[in-house]
Amino acid sequence: MDNDVHTYQRQGFGTALELEGPVGLLIIDFVNGFADPEIFGGGNIPQAIANTVPLLAEARQRGWPVAHSRIVFADDGGDHNVFAQKVPGMLTLKENEARSAIVPELAPAPGELVVRKTVPSAFFGTMLTAWLAQRGVKTLVIAGAVTSGCVRASVVDAMSYGYRPLVLSDCVGDRAIAPHDANLFDMGQKYATVMTRDEALKALAEA
């Protein structure tokens, strides 16, 4: 691992991003189905959800724009896609299914955006980019599940649209720890700043 880090450093990866306000918060797919190890959950997702509860409270206190995402397919599956072909169980995430509902402890408040999507990225084919731009967001704090899937896809798109992604390492989770750790490392080298929740809140105190 030390040799790997040296290679990235030698090649110029891992440059720090300036955390510039305004700041927004994106919580990705913290829904009942991903909280349940018998459906799509497991690993460190429950702890990531617990760590996000005080994060959300702090974001609201600071007046940050907050967006949430859910995977929601049509009741008749008419919008099925390649993602659903690869993971057929995704078609069970429908508007009124409990497994598709955001976990109660992170329930959206009035004025917070809820993005419905049928692919990993919270940006692809949604109004999220425009909603964040309208609010002037520059640094986008990111929590959610899963680190190696929908979180990573959303981080890459956030960076591509010109936002500065700030991934909170203890507020994102995956059903397996190895892909969680590998993707945190990779995102930190190429696309985002990676910090713990408390480190980030301290760093953003003046933003």
Secondary structure, 3 states (H helix, E strand, C coil): CHHHHHHHHHCCCCCCCCCCCCEEEEEECCEHHHHCCCCCCCCCHHHHHHHHHHHHHHHHHHCCCEEEEEECECCCCCCCCHHHHHCHHHHHCECCCHHHCECHHHCCCCCCEEEEECCCCCCCCCCHHHHHHHCCCCEEEEEEECHHHHHHHHHHHHHHCCCEEEEEEEEEECCCHHHHHHHHHHHHHHCCEEECHHHHHHHCCCC
